[in-house]
Amino acid sequence: MNLLDFIFRLGVVFAIYEFLWGIFQIGFQIIIAKRKQSILEMYFLKTIKYFFLVDVTFLLCFKSIHSDMIILDQVILSGIILLTYFIGKFKKRQNRKILFQFHNKNFNKEKENFHLKYEIILIIVSILIFGLFWFYPSISLNNISIWFYNSIINIENTPIFGLIFKVIGFFFLLNLLVKMMTTITFLLNRGKLYHNKNSFNEDKFDDYTEVS
């Protein structure tokens, strides 16, 4: 498979996964009724979300879902894209927190839903899990991940929903090129934020192409 086609496919898969996870979150909110999620609950669910996203992404790197052979260049590219995707979402939430603090002088840290330390740990653990799958591919083959994988493929192949998510995948491909550049800059600057208008303009562009 052509690498650009593979990136496009990942965009479609990410979008459909976010859609499925969104349904799960709605169900969870109904169960807990009006009670607000605690920080521990929020990051526990986010850990599960990232784990299965990493797992489903790795499953795409198998030559076949019924085969134990993985395609090396797709594994490497998937790892880079996952890191870019996670850091992009991290920057988006970090910028949103700074913007909120700037406009709300009565900001209460106890009510915030973004914790720098937890976010960084979550990204590192997610990438390490992806690396673990590389060395032990059989671990990625579990019933829940395979269910997600099959559900995503089925939705992708439906005429209407498939077309919608393919359009999202196209914008994901374009946005990824921008994010790769900003991620490289972000890493080179050791995660420091640029406190200027460009940071917030880029955040608006992310809102157009991401489902969170």
C-alpha positions in Angstrom: 0.0 0.0 0.0 1.2 3.5 -0.9 2.3 5.4 2.2 0.0 8.4 1.4 -2.9 5.9 1.0 -2.0 4.4 4.3 -2.0 7.8 6.1 -5.3 8.5 4.5 -6.6 5.2 5.8 -5.4 6.0 9.3 -7.2 9.2 9.2 -10.5 7.4 8.3 -9.8 4.8 11.1 -9.0 7.5 13.7 -12.2 9.4 12.8 -14.4 6.3 13.0 -12.8 5.2 16.2 -13.5 8.7 17.8 -17.1 8.3 16.6 -17.5 4.9 18.3 -15.8 6.1 21.4 -18.1 9.1 21.5 -21.1 6.7 21.6 -19.4 4.9 24.5 -18.9 8.1 26.3 -22.5 9.2 25.9 -23.6 5.8 27.4 -21.2 6.3 30.3 -22.5 9.8 30.9 -26.1 8.4 31.0 -25.0 5.8 33.5 -23.4 8.3 35.9 -26.3 10.7 35.4 -25.5 14.3 36.3 -22.5 13.4 38.5 -19.3 15.1 37.2 -16.4 12.8 36.4 -13.5 12.9 38.7 -10.0 13.5 37.3 -9.1 9.8 38.0 -12.2 8.6 36.1 -11.5 10.9 33.2 -7.8 9.8 32.8 -8.8 6.1 33.4 -11.2 6.3 30.5 -8.7 8.2 28.4 -6.0 5.5 29.1 -8.4 2.9 27.8 -9.3 5.0 24.8 -5.6 5.5 23.9 -4.8 1.9 24.5 -7.4 0.6 22.0 -6.6 3.3 19.5 -2.9 2.2 19.6 -4.0 -1.4 19.3 -6.4 -0.9 16.4 -3.7 1.2 14.6 -1.2 -1.6 15.1 -3.7 -4.1 13.7 -3.7 -2.1 10.4 0.0 -2.9 10.1 -0.7 -6.7 9.8 -0.5 -8.0 6.3 -3.9 -9.6 7.1 -5.9 -9.7 10.3 -5.6 -13.5 10.1 -1.8 -13.3 9.6 1.0 -12.8 12.1 3.1 -10.9 9.5 3.5 -7.2 10.0 4.5 -4.6 7.4 7.6 -2.8 8.9 7.3 0.5 7.1 3.7 0.8 8.1 4.6 0.1 11.7 7.2 2.9 11.7 4.9 5.3 10.0 2.0 4.4 12.3 4.2 5.1 15.3 5.2 8.5 14.0 1.6 9.4 13.2 0.3 8.3 16.6 3.0 10.4 18.3 2.1 13.4 16.1 -1.6 12.8 16.8 -1.2 12.6 20.6 1.1 15.6 20.8 -1.3 17.6 18.6 -4.2 16.8 20.9 -2.0 17.6 23.9 -1.0 21.0 22.5 -4.7 21.7 21.7 -5.8 21.1 25.3 -2.8 22.9 26.7 -3.5 26.0 24.6 -7.2 25.8 25.5 -6.3 25.8 29.2 -4.1 28.8 28.9 -6.7 30.7 26.9 -9.3 29.8 29.6 -7.0 31.0 32.4 -6.3 34.2 30.5 -10.1 35.0 30.2 -11.1 33.7 33.6 -9.2 35.2 36.5 -11.2 33.1 39.0 -9.9 29.8 37.4 -10.0 27.0 40.0 -7.2 24.4 39.5 -9.3 21.8 41.3 -11.9 22.0 38.5 -9.5 21.8 35.6 -9.6 18.7 33.4 -6.1 19.0 32.1 -3.0 17.8 34.0 0.3 18.3 32.3 2.0 15.4 34.2 -0.8 12.9 33.5 -1.0 13.9 29.8 2.7 13.4 29.2 2.7 10.0 31.1 -0.3 8.9 29.0 1.5 9.7 25.7 4.7 8.0 26.7 2.9 4.9 27.9 0.8 4.8 24.7 3.9 4.9 22.5 5.7 2.3 24.7 2.7 0.0 24.3 2.8 0.4 20.5 6.5 -0.5 20.7 5.6 -3.6 22.8 3.2 -4.7 20.1 6.0 -4.4 17.6 8.1 -6.9 19.5 5.2 -9.1 20.6 2.5 -8.7 17.8 0.3 -11.5 19.3 -0.5 -9.3 22.3 -2.4 -6.9 20.1 -4.8 -9.6 19.0 -7.5 -9.4 21.7 -11.3 -9.7 21.3 -12.1 -6.0 22.1 -9.5 -4.6 19.7 -10.6 -7.0 17.0 -14.2 -5.9 17.6 -13.2 -2.3 17.2 -11.2 -3.2 14.0 -14.1 -5.1 12.4 -16.6 -2.4 13.4 -14.4 0.3 11.9 -14.0 -1.6 8.6 -17.7 -2.3 8.4 -18.5 1.5 8.9 -15.8 2.4 6.4 -17.4 0.2 3.8 -20.9 1.6 4.1 -21.9 4.0 1.3 -22.9 7.1 3.3 -21.0 6.9 6.5 -17.9 5.6 4.7 -17.9 8.6 2.4 -18.3 11.1 5.3 -15.3 9.5 7.2 -13.2 9.4 4.0 -13.7 13.1 3.6 -12.5 13.5 7.2 -9.6 11.2 6.4 -8.6 13.6 3.5 -8.5 16.6 5.8 -6.6 14.5 8.4 -3.9 13.9 5.7 -3.6 17.6 5.0 -3.6 18.5 8.7 -1.0 15.9 9.5 1.5 17.6 7.4 1.0 20.8 9.4 1.1 18.9 12.7 4.3 17.2 11.8 6.0 20.5 11.4 4.5 21.9 14.6 5.3 18.7 16.5 9.0 18.9 15.4 9.1 22.5 16.6 7.3 21.6 19.8 9.9 18.8 20.6 12.8 21.0 19.7 11.6 23.6 22.1 11.0 21.0 24.8 7.3 21.6 25.0 7.4 25.3 25.5 4.4 27.2 24.3 4.5 30.2 22.1 2.3 32.8 23.8 1.2 34.5 20.6 -1.8 34.6 18.3 -0.4 31.9 16.0 -0.8 29.3 18.8 -4.5 30.0 19.1 -5.1 30.2 15.4 -3.6 26.8 14.9 -5.9 25.5 17.6 -8.9 26.7 15.6 -7.6 24.8 12.6 -7.3 21.6 14.8 -10.9 22.0 15.8 -12.0 21.7 12.1 -10.1 18.4 11.5 -10.3 16.5 14.8 -13.1 14.7 16.6 -12.4 14.7 20.3 
